[in-house]
């Protein structure tokens, strides 16, 4: 082969590689835009970290309005199953900035994360309120930035409520499920969590407690105050132990 043809072949190979890289980046950008997810490469060790974001309102069986930022559990659950089944994913990082949402959907996400065999770390940014609390504590280790908040309050149901004992018993059952899950995945005791949930002096128009950054750690709900750097370092540490 002549030098001219060799040069053209190299040029064509470079162009093809550039097109492939552009297509891959396009797919990554679309994945981030649509699902808030991306796979991050971890240095020379070749370990991959899957990032999932839980943002806005956790959407359950009913579709929310088009102007509402949501996390759809029917998207998250299959992705978590794929992470568990994948040989290419070594760890999961969960970023949270959520106002809460559907209880059943939130608990389903939390249970799925908690049952993964891969190392998992969560990071609360902005806030992780209501059903976001079980999701935040479902990982192997949890962080919260200093300015982030967590709101713990009783269960609320929308729509028509029948004022009978069975309804109140059902409310209690739901709250016990949430409290039991949180207690089993963090250092807080159920009795203390219930006290925080039923606090009447903090919120003027509501019942519950707002915990900011270090306060969530002080209540043993979140493991440590930290940011994205600390979350990555902890996840890498957990992956090395696998």
ZIQUI-V247908 format. One record per pair of residues at least 12 apart in sequence whose ideal C-beta (glycine too) atoms are under 6 Angstrom apart, sorted by the first residue. I is the first residue (numbers start at 0). GAP is how many residues later the second one is. Records with the same first field share a line. If there is no record, write none. Layout:
I = GAP ; GAP
//
This chain:
34 = 40
35 = 17
36 = 15
37 = 13
46 = 43 ; 192
47 = 40 ; 41 ; 42
48 = 42 ; 44
49 = 33 ; 39 ; 42
50 = 42
51 = 42
52 = 42
53 = 17 ; 42 ; 44 ; 81
54 = 16 ; 42 ; 43
55 = 13 ; 14
56 = 13 ; 42 ; 44
57 = 13 ; 43 ; 44 ; 47 ; 48 ; 73
58 = 13
59 = 42 ; 44 ; 45
72 = 32 ; 35 ; 36
75 = 33
76 = 35
79 = 32
83 = 32
89 = 149
90 = 27 ; 28 ; 144 ; 148
91 = 26 ; 28
92 = 28 ; 142
93 = 28
94 = 28 ; 30
95 = 28 ; 32 ; 36 ; 40
96 = 28 ; 29
97 = 30 ; 34
98 = 30
99 = 29 ; 30 ; 31 ; 32
100 = 30
102 = 28
105 = 25
108 = 26
109 = 24 ; 25 ; 28
112 = 25
113 = 24
118 = 21 ; 119 ; 120
119 = 19 ; 20
120 = 18 ; 20 ; 110 ; 113 ; 114
121 = 14 ; 17 ; 20
122 = 20 ; 108
123 = 12 ; 20 ; 24
124 = 20 ; 23
125 = 22
126 = 21 ; 22
127 = 22
128 = 22
132 = 17 ; 49
133 = 47 ; 48
136 = 45 ; 48 ; 49
137 = 47
140 = 82 ; 93
141 = 80 ; 81
142 = 81 ; 83 ; 87 ; 88
143 = 69 ; 72 ; 78 ; 81
144 = 82
145 = 67 ; 79
147 = 65
148 = 61 ; 63
149 = 61 ; 66
150 = 57 ; 59
151 = 44 ; 45 ; 56 ; 57
152 = 54 ; 55
153 = 43 ; 53
154 = 16 ; 19 ; 20
178 = 14
185 = 35
186 = 33
187 = 31 ; 32 ; 33
195 = 13
212 = 12
//
